């Protein structure tokens, strides 16, 4: 990027840290983004909403911000709404797409309305008949808090006797709990860049975690998990996985960038959508930068492309004045 192009981006805030359970990962992501933008000559500055107020954010007079927040208060539409109110253009999806994308239950509802494949599920509360749910979904099954990310609070239930403990783990983090059919097969993710008809899928990444356990530790802090990009798949399966990932992204109204997680069922190679990430990780282990590299886009170039897409998503109301 030329100095003139960097200057045209103005004063940039990189928002990371925050108050969610994913704060530590967000700090790693944001630190990487900040260094990348600064290396390209961008006037980029760190801002941690977990330690500083919205009044301080307004006082910084950023021309645009790069959201590297993960989880609640950053990826759920709340920060996006605040930025709309402050009139600060921001990266990624808008309020509605972030809010729906952060809720795994409503994400499934939208996807099913669009005819997109996703594992069978049940919504649980303290009065749910867990034995009945286990019979309907079958064992094993997955239990998770629907508003958390980075596999936080997720349990694989292999036997009915462990269902209650799994429910309690998830319920400690969320008001309701999601139980999901366990799909036996390979795990993939598809990064998507752009908006609307121009949204495009990057190469598919396959994730092979130790004993199939792609948990918080194996995601961010070990080198035991193996990644294959582009994934070793036949052309038709790759194209179908990319197609439904882009459709899933568009169905929620996502834009800028995102990542859609997919399972490929072992018995028939049918793909199932798991969830969407509207503010994906940008750490050294993260998958969007890995997919971008496979197409010749460096980490620094990726950060700049995402930053350039920053905008306000809500049209200003008409004032009635000439």
N, C-alpha and C positions, 0 to 999 in steps of 0.2 A: 504494500500500500504506500502511495506517495504521501509526503508530509501534508499536501493540500487535502487529500482524501481523508487522512486521519483528523485533520483540523476540522473538516466539515462535520464530523460526528459530534463535535462539541465536548463539553464536560460530561464524562460518563461515570455513573455510579455502578459499582458491582455489589449487588445485595447478596450477602451470604451470612451464615451463622443462624440467626433466628432463634425461635423458641420451641421447635419441634423435637421429637425424639431422634430426628436425623440431623441434629445440629452439627455433630462432629464430621459427618460426611459432607454436609454443606460447606463447612469451612475448607475442607480439602478441595472440593469442586471450585469454590469461589476464589481460592488462592491461585489455583491453576489458571482460571479465566483472567484474573487480574494481571498476572504476569504475562500471559499471552497477549493481551490487549496492549499493555505497556510496551512490550517488545516490538509492536507494530506502530508505535508512535502515538497511540491513542492516549488522551488525557483522562486516564481511568483512575478511580479512587475507590477504596474499600468502604462499605457501609454495612454495619451489622444491626439489623432491626431488633435483635434480641437484647442489645445494649443501648440503643439510641432510639429516640422517639420519632414519630412521624413529623412533628414540628421541626426537628433537626434535619429530617430528610428534605422537607420543603425549603429550609434555610440554605441547604447546599446548592440549590438552583442548578440541579443536574439537567442537561439537555435531553438525556435519555438514560435508562438504566438497563443493565443486564441482570436478570433474575437467576441467581444460582442457589436459591433457597429450595429445600426439599421438605415435603410433608406439610403439616398444618401451619397456618399463618404465613405461608409463602407459596405453596403449590395448590392451595384449595380455593383460590379466588379472593381471599380476604385482602392480601397485599395488592392484587390486581385492581380491586375496587378502590383501595386507597390511592393508588397511582392515577386512576381515572379521575378521582376527585381533585387530586393535586395537579392534574394536567401534565404529567410526566410520561412520555412515551416509554414503553417497556417491551422486553423481548417475550416471546412465547405466546401462549393462548390467553384469551380474555377471561373475564369473570365467570361466565356460565360454563365454558368448556373446562376450566380448571376445577370449578366446584363439582361438576358432574364426574369428571375424570378422577377426582380424588375419592369419590364414593364408589367403591367397587360394586355395590348393589345397583345403584342407578345406572352405572356404566353398562352392566349386564342388561338391564331393562331396555336401554336405548339400542344396544346391539341386537337384541332379540327382535325388537320392533323393525329393525332393518334387515332381518333375516340372516344375521351373521352368527357363526357358530361359537358357542361358549359353553363350558361345562355346566351341567345341571347344578342347582343350588337350593338352599333354604336359608331363610332369615330367622335367627334365633333370638329369644329373650329368656328371661328367668323362668317363664312358664312353659317353655317349649318341651315337647315330649321327645327327648333325645333318642330313645329307642326307636320311635317311629321314624324319625329323620334318618337314622342310621340304616333302617330297613329300606327306606325309599331311595337313598343315594347310594347305598352299598358301602362296604368297607374294602380297602381303606378310604378315608375321606380327609379333606383339608379343612381346618378351622382357622379363621383369621379375623382380625379387627378390620372392618371395611374402610377405615379412614387412615390407616397407617401404611408406610412403605418400607422398603429395604428389608422385607421379610420379618419385620418386627411383630412379635406376638403370634406368629403362625405355628401351628402344630399339625403334624400328620398323625391321624388317629388310625391305628391298625386294628385295635380291638375295642369293642363297645364299652368296656370298663374304663377306658381312658378318655372317653368323650367328655365327661363332666369336667375333668381337670383342664382339658384343652379349651372348653368353653370359658371356664373361669379365667384362664390366662388372657384370652382375647377380650373378655368382658371388663377386665381391669383397665383396658386401654380405650374402650369404646362403649357407646350407649347400646349398640346392638352388635350382633355377631353374625358372620357369614360362614355357613358350612357349604362346602363345594365338593362335587364329585371328583375323585382322584382319577386323572387321565394318565394311564401308564404309557410312557413314550419318551421321546427326545424333547429337549427344551431349547427354544430359540428366541431371538428378539430381532425386531425390525425397526430400525431408525427411520423416521420420516422427516423430511424438510419441506418447507413451503406452506402454501395455503390454497384451499379450494381445489380447482381443477389443475393448478400447477403443483400441487403436493406430489412429492416423489419419494419412493422408497430407496434406501441405501442397501448395500449388500446384506444378506441375512447372516446373522451370527449364531452359531451353535454354542451352547454352554454345557460343558461336561464337568459337573462338580463331583468331589469325592463322595462315593456312595450315593450319588444323586441328591446330595444335601447342599443346595445352593442357599445357605443361610447368610446372616449378616457377616460372620467372620470370613466365610469363603468368598463373599462378594468383594470385600474391601481390604482385608488384612492378611491374606495368604496368597501364595503363588501355586496352590495345589489345584485350583480350578483351571480347566483348559478351555480355551476359546478357539473356534475355527471360523475364520472369516476370509472369503465367503464360505458359508457352510457347504459341506459335501452333500448335495442333494441333486436329484435330476432336475432338468430345466423346467418341467411342468410343475413340480412341487414348489420349486423356488418362486416361480411366477405366481402361483396361487397364494402362497404365503404373503408375498409382497402385495398382491391385490387386496386381500382381505385386511391387511394391516393398514393400507391407505384408506380403504372404505371405513374401517373402524375409527380412524383418525378424523376423517371428514364427518362421520356421523355425529361425533361429539362437538364438531365445530372447532377443532384444534387448528392452530396455525404456528408459524415460525419454525418450531421443531418439536419433536416428541419421540417416544419410543413405545412400541407395542410388543408385549410379551405373548408368545405363542407356544402351545404344546402340539406336537405331532404324534397322534395316537399310534401306538406300535402295531396294532392288529390290522389297520387299514390305511395308514398314512393320511388320515384326515386331520387337518389343523384345527385347533380350538384356541380362541382368543382368551387370554387371562386378564390382562389389565393394560391400561395406558399410563404412561408417565409424561406429564406435561412440562416437567422441569427435570429432565434426566440428569444423572450424575455426569460430572466432568472430571473425575479423578483419574489417576494413572491406571486404574483397573476398569474404567468405565467403557461402555459398549458403543455409545454414539461416536465418540472419537475414533474408536477402532474401526467401525464401519466406514466412517468418512475417509480414513487412511487408505482403505482398500480401493477407493475411487480416486486416490491421488490428492485428497484434501487434507492438508496438515491441520494439526490441532489449532494453530494460530489462525489459519484461514477459516476454519470452522467457526471459531469465536467471532471473527470479524463478520462473516456472513450472517450469523444469528443476530449480532448487534445491529447490523444494517437494516434488519427487518423490524426493528423496534417501532411500535406505533401505538397510539391510543385507539382502542377498538370501538368506543362509543361515540357516535356522532354528536356534535354539540347541538343543543336544542335551538330552534329558531327564536330570535329575540323579538320579532315583530317590528323591528326598527328598519328603516330604509338604509 
